[in-house]
Amino acid sequence: MAKHPSVLFEIIQKGNTVPHYIFGTMHMDNEDAFTHVETAIIYLKKCDFYYAEMNLDARGLSEIGNYFLLKNGTTLDQIFKRNHYVRIKKILLKSFGIDLAHFIHLIPFYIQTLIAEKALNSRYGLPLDHFLWQKALESGKKMGGVETFEDQIGILQQIPMEIQIKSLRTICKNISVYSKQLKLLSSAYKNKDIKSIYTLSKKQLGGLKKLMLYDRNEKMVRSINEKCGESSSFFAVGAAHLYGSKGILNVLKSEDFKVRPVFS
């Protein structure tokens, strides 16, 4: 871990003096996720523009929700082998109180997000990235997304169903291991340890890391570059995207941005 870790960074484009900020978020609402929220709000209020990972307005969220549905009216008990479905249903009900019967039309990837929320003891009722979006709205900021709605849908549609099925089965075979991994990730965020966040996330993603991390980092950097104008902007993206040779911070440095951590 860095001697003086941070999840908030000031970035200044070459030939410009206007400071912009990148804040690493968690898509969770547990206590660890909100550890650095007050610092984020202080710097958010200094800026004219607020960009979440994607536009989180009600219309966008409603539209993306449709893409979490299985195609052609298919249900979870149809895409899993019967004995696998019964076992997963039993495990999730016993471990987290999740009744798959209520989510029968949703893709396995969505079920994983439900498991993560339960495993990390959801507390605030609103994930950190959504909470910050609301704060920015209340502060009268001009709002937008680093990624487009189409970007997000494109990523979702590229995750093969076979991988989603295998991933959910693997999680349910050893819930305690998965819960431990999530808690390590949560603790790393609390400690502002973006290296560990990146390492743990990359391991969890496995063969999807190019699609879910590296390719998205490239697109996000292009978007950030375009949005860093004469007015200051606050960018809130998943903390796993910050670190690494292909991470947002390193790529911005290679494009002659000045990047420095902001300490709280």
C-alpha positions in Angstrom: 0.0 0.0 0.0 1.2 3.5 -0.8 2.7 5.5 2.1 0.0 8.2 1.7 -2.9 6.4 0.0 -5.9 8.2 -1.6 -9.0 7.6 -3.6 -9.2 11.2 -4.7 -6.9 12.8 -7.3 -6.4 16.2 -8.8 -5.7 16.2 -12.5 -4.6 19.1 -14.7 -4.5 18.9 -18.4 -1.3 20.0 -20.3 -1.5 23.6 -21.2 -4.3 24.3 -18.7 -4.4 25.5 -15.1 -7.9 24.4 -14.3 -8.0 21.6 -11.7 -10.3 18.6 -12.2 -10.9 15.7 -9.8 -11.2 12.0 -10.1 -12.8 10.1 -7.2 -12.8 6.3 -6.9 -16.2 5.0 -5.8 -17.7 1.7 -4.7 -20.9 0.5 -6.2 -22.0 -0.5 -2.6 -23.8 1.1 0.3 -22.0 -0.4 3.3 -20.2 1.6 6.0 -16.7 1.2 4.3 -18.0 2.5 1.0 -19.0 5.8 2.7 -15.8 6.3 4.6 -14.5 9.1 2.3 -17.8 10.6 1.2 -17.4 13.9 3.1 -14.1 14.6 1.4 -15.7 13.8 -2.0 -18.5 16.2 -1.3 -16.1 19.0 -0.4 -14.3 18.8 -3.8 -17.5 18.0 -5.7 -18.9 21.4 -4.6 -15.8 23.2 -6.0 -16.6 22.0 -9.5 -19.0 23.1 -12.2 -19.6 19.6 -13.7 -20.2 16.2 -12.2 -19.7 13.1 -14.2 -20.6 9.7 -12.7 -19.4 6.5 -14.4 -22.6 6.7 -16.4 -25.6 9.1 -16.4 -27.7 8.0 -13.4 -30.8 9.9 -14.1 -34.1 8.0 -13.7 -34.7 7.4 -17.4 -31.2 5.9 -17.9 -31.6 3.6 -14.9 -35.0 2.5 -16.1 -33.7 1.7 -19.6 -30.6 -0.2 -18.4 -32.8 -2.2 -16.0 -34.4 -3.8 -19.1 -31.1 -5.2 -20.1 -30.8 -7.2 -16.9 -33.8 -9.3 -18.0 -33.2 -12.7 -19.6 -34.1 -12.8 -23.3 -37.4 -14.1 -24.8 -39.1 -14.6 -21.4 -36.5 -17.1 -20.3 -36.1 -17.8 -16.6 -33.2 -18.8 -14.4 -34.6 -22.3 -13.8 -34.4 -22.8 -17.5 -30.8 -21.7 -18.1 -29.4 -23.8 -15.2 -29.6 -27.5 -14.9 -32.4 -28.4 -12.6 -30.3 -29.8 -9.8 -27.9 -26.7 -10.0 -30.8 -24.3 -9.8 -32.3 -26.0 -6.8 -29.0 -26.0 -5.0 -28.3 -22.3 -5.8 -31.8 -21.3 -4.7 -31.4 -23.2 -1.4 -27.9 -21.7 -0.7 -28.9 -18.1 -1.5 -32.1 -18.3 0.7 -30.2 -19.8 3.6 -27.1 -17.6 3.4 -28.6 -14.2 2.4 -32.4 -14.5 2.5 -32.4 -14.1 -1.3 -35.4 -15.9 -2.8 -34.5 -16.6 -6.5 -38.2 -17.0 -7.2 -38.5 -13.2 -7.0 -35.7 -12.7 -9.5 -36.4 -15.5 -11.9 -36.4 -13.4 -15.0 -33.0 -11.6 -14.3 -29.6 -12.5 -15.6 -27.1 -14.3 -13.3 -24.8 -11.2 -13.4 -27.6 -9.2 -11.6 -27.9 -11.9 -9.0 -24.2 -11.5 -8.2 -24.8 -7.8 -7.4 -27.6 -8.8 -5.0 -25.2 -11.3 -3.3 -22.5 -8.6 -2.9 -25.0 -6.2 -1.3 -26.1 -8.8 1.2 -22.5 -10.0 1.9 -21.4 -6.5 2.7 -24.2 -5.6 5.0 -26.1 -2.9 3.0 -26.7 0.0 5.3 -27.5 3.3 3.6 -30.2 2.2 1.1 -28.4 4.0 -1.8 -25.0 2.9 -3.3 -22.2 5.5 -2.9 -22.1 6.4 -6.6 -25.9 7.1 -6.6 -25.6 9.0 -3.3 -22.9 11.3 -4.8 -25.1 11.8 -7.9 -27.9 13.0 -5.7 -25.6 15.4 -3.8 -24.3 16.8 -7.1 -27.9 17.4 -8.3 -28.8 19.1 -5.1 -25.7 21.3 -5.5 -26.8 22.4 -8.9 -24.0 20.8 -10.9 -24.2 20.2 -14.6 -24.5 16.4 -14.8 -23.3 13.7 -17.1 -21.6 10.3 -17.5 -18.0 9.4 -18.3 -19.4 6.4 -20.2 -22.5 6.5 -22.3 -25.6 4.4 -21.9 -24.6 2.6 -25.1 -21.2 1.8 -23.6 -22.7 0.2 -20.6 -25.2 -1.8 -22.5 -22.5 -3.0 -25.0 -20.4 -4.3 -22.1 -23.4 -6.1 -20.5 -24.3 -7.7 -23.8 -20.7 -9.0 -24.3 -20.6 -11.1 -21.1 -21.4 -14.6 -22.3 -24.3 -16.3 -20.5 -22.1 -19.4 -20.1 -19.6 -17.3 -18.1 -22.4 -15.7 -16.0 -23.8 -19.2 -15.2 -20.4 -20.6 -14.3 -19.5 -17.5 -12.1 -22.8 -17.8 -10.1 -22.3 -21.5 -9.6 -18.7 -20.9 -8.4 -19.8 -18.3 -5.9 -22.5 -20.5 -4.5 -20.2 -23.5 -4.2 -18.1 -21.5 -1.6 -20.0 -18.6 -0.3 -17.6 -18.0 2.6 -14.6 -17.5 0.2 -16.6 -15.1 -2.0 -17.8 -13.1 1.1 -14.2 -13.0 2.3 -13.0 -11.6 -1.0 -15.7 -8.9 -1.0 -14.8 -7.9 2.6 -11.1 -7.6 1.6 -12.2 -5.3 -1.2 -14.4 -3.3 1.1 -11.6 -3.0 3.7 -9.1 -1.9 1.0 -11.5 0.8 0.0 -11.8 2.0 3.5 -8.0 2.1 3.7 -7.7 4.0 0.4 -5.6 1.1 -1.0 -6.3 1.4 -4.7 -3.6 -1.1 -5.6 -5.3 -3.9 -3.6 -8.7 -2.8 -5.0 -7.3 -3.2 -8.5 -5.6 -6.6 -7.7 -8.6 -8.1 -6.0 -11.0 -6.8 -8.7 -8.8 -8.1 -11.5 -8.6 -11.5 -9.9 -12.4 -11.7 -9.5 -13.0 -10.7 -13.1 -10.7 -13.4 -14.5 -11.2 -13.7 -18.2 -13.4 -10.6 -18.3 -10.8 -8.2 -17.1 -10.0 -6.9 -20.6 -13.7 -6.2 -21.3 -14.6 -4.9 -17.8 -11.4 -3.1 -16.9 -8.8 -2.4 -19.6 -11.0 -1.6 -22.5 -13.2 0.6 -20.4 -10.2 2.4 -18.9 -9.2 3.5 -22.4 -12.7 4.8 -23.2 -12.9 6.6 -19.9 -9.6 8.3 -20.4 -10.7 9.6 -23.8 -14.0 10.8 -22.3 -12.2 12.5 -19.4 -9.8 14.2 -21.8 -12.6 15.6 -23.8 -14.5 16.8 -20.8 -11.5 18.6 -19.1 -12.2 22.1 -20.4 -12.1 25.6 -18.9 -14.7 24.6 -16.3 -13.7 22.3 -13.4 -15.2 18.8 -13.4 -15.5 16.1 -10.8 -15.3 12.5 -12.1 -16.6 9.6 -10.0 -15.6 6.2 -11.4 -15.2 2.7 -9.8 -12.0 2.6 -7.7 -10.8 -0.5 -9.5 -10.3 1.6 -12.7 -7.7 3.9 -11.1 -4.6 1.8 -10.5 -2.3 -0.3 -12.7 -0.2 0.2 -15.9 -3.5 0.4 -17.8 -5.3 2.2 -15.1 -6.9 5.6 -15.6 -4.3 7.5 -13.6 -1.3 6.0 -15.4 -2.8 6.5 -18.8 -3.6 10.2 -18.0 0.0 10.7 -16.9 1.2 9.2 -20.2 -1.0 11.8 -21.9 0.8 14.6 -20.1 -1.8 15.2 -17.4 -0.5 16.3 -14.0 -1.9 13.8 -11.5 -1.5 14.2 -7.7 -3.3 12.6 -4.8 -5.6 14.7 -2.6 -5.2 13.7 1.1 -8.0 14.0 3.6 
